[in-house]
Amino acid sequence: MGFEMKGSQPVRSILDQHRIDPECPECGATFPLTVGEARLNPTRRCPNGHEVTVDAGELDRIARSVQRQVEEMLKPRDGG
């Protein structure tokens, strides 16, 4: 199989690199931000200087959910 899981790092690393481009609730401007950047520092400033906070807890819940789903898919199946 071309994919090998070692612990929980590979899937999280892939998700951390995903770009989410949040939108400022004040002015609607978007700005580039990765999941990993948002998890490390969820409060940023949009290009117009407004403070934008990304829900880092929600990003962590999504990452854990995806990790569990990938682990489930990679489990050996009996009789397969």
C-alpha positions, 0 to 999 in steps of 0.5 A, a space after each residue: 500500500 503506498 501510505 504508512 501510518 506511524 502514530 497520529 502525526 502524518 494525518 495531522 501534518 497534512 491537515 496542518 498544511 491545509 489552507 483555510 483563508 478565513 473571512 473577516 467578520 468586520 470587512 469581509 476580507 480574506 487572508 491566507 492561513 493554514 490550519 497549523 498556523 491557526 491552531 498555534 495562534 488563532 487570533 490574527 489581523 485581516 489585511 485591513 487591520 481587524 482582529 479575527 479569531 479562528 476557532 482552534 478548538 473546532 480545528 482540533 476536533 475536526 483533525 481528531 475526527 479525520 485521524 480516527 476515520 483514517 485509522 479505521 480505514 487502515 485497520 486490517 479486515 477479517 476475511 477480506 
